[in-house]
Every structure is written in structure tokens, then in C-alpha cells.
């Protein structure tokens, strides 16, 4: 499984990565994310309904409210539009 790092990643790619994560580590219960277009758009909403996964959006303008900032340990490999909610 590969993880992409970029300044902008399209929603279809994000859902592709989440499918790969799900195949290897199991389905996350929750995906914590910011309100960016790639995460708040129809593609992610459809993926979440199809897979039943809850999408939780942080308060706009509050990136410190993500799960990663509150947890002392978080695996960077579980990040796709924020923290994928998977155990480390």
C-alpha cells in the first residue's frame, strides 16, 4: 500500500487510498477530516455511505481540533483527509 503526499489530492484518489487501507487494516468506524472540497464533496459522502463509515468534520478554521492533534500517537499512514480513525 502506498500513501501519497501532495498539496492537493483529488477525492477519487482519497477514496482509492481509503479502500486500500480498508483492505489491509479493516474498515474505519470514523474518518475525521477538514472541510476541504476533496473531503466534504459528494465523492467522499458516497464512499462513506457505501462503506458505512461516519465522516466527522472539524470546525472550519480549527485544524487543531483534529483527532491527530489530541492524540499523543497517531500513525501517519492512516491519514487521508485527516485521520482515518484507524488504530495505530
Secondary structure by P-SEA (a helix, b strand, c coil): ccccccccccaaaaaaaaaaaaaccccccbbbbccccccccaaaaaaaaaabbbbbbccccccccccccccccccccccccccccccc
